[in-house]
């Protein structure tokens, strides 16, 4: 029986490496493409890529395609993009062009496959942010909610628009596709440009008896990375998900950033030593609320209990404590 093959574009990153690990555990051959601008070569990466069933292509897919890339993949994932609020605000034009070009090259690779079962594109929960600004967003948010745009002068909108464009490319590619819209996936090795590791570092290294946080009234739901990967894996292998779009994440619990900070204070044993005294609201175009409706996802795949937020943050904290300079 022929062994199934998977190509993960952006496979050295947070979601990509965890997805590679999942497929290896299920006896797939895995190829990874990454330019390593964000993906790190660390012990986790070395553990996964040391397998004889893994090949790595260190290339920038937005500029070239390696001729050694196979044409017999069963599943192809495009998880690559320029992300991060700082990158988007500092280089909005670059973000827009690069993300569209990455998607274009990914689709070109997918079109060369002999028997591709599915092309999977990771979009973003940011596609709903224009609808929130224009008061067209309902909560929890379904996938068929009206999609509206920000003012074009908003630099942060370029990331959102690049992902909307990527979704439209899927619909017009002629490929069997699956679109995923991740909502605040977190866990070990996620980098620093995310609210949970940022708060972990800020709280752990804070020598004062007070904590200033930003956008403290903003609300989110969070999903631990292993739960998200299980969702991706099950959705991908289910033929009923072809030509569909799904929110990826947890519908509840929904908490404020202030409450999130309190959880981390408790985990770091600083809740009695430190008080939250500021909820500074930044003009950084951050959505005030994100809460996905995951009924469509749960209808198509069997999702049991996901990891409680406190336990997931504790595991994340322990990883950063061991692997970073806290």
Buried (B, 14 or more C-beta within 10 A) or exposed (E): EEEBBBBBBBBBBBBBBBBBBBBBEEEBBBBBBBBBEBBBEEEBBEEBBEEEBBBBBEBBBBEEBEEEBBEEBBBBBBBBBBBBBEBBBEBBEEBBBBBBBBBBBBBEBBEBBEEBBBBBBBBBBBBBBBBBBEEEBEBBBBBEBEBBBBEEEBBBBBBBBBBBBBBEBBEEBEBBBBBBBBBBBBBBBBBEEBBBBBBBBBBBEBEEEEBBBBBBEBBBBBBBBBBBBBBBBBBBBBEEBEEBBBBBBBBEEBBBBBBBBBBBBBBBEBBEEBEBEEBEEEEEBBBEBBBBBBEBBEEBBEBEEBBEBEEBBBBBBEBBEEEEEE
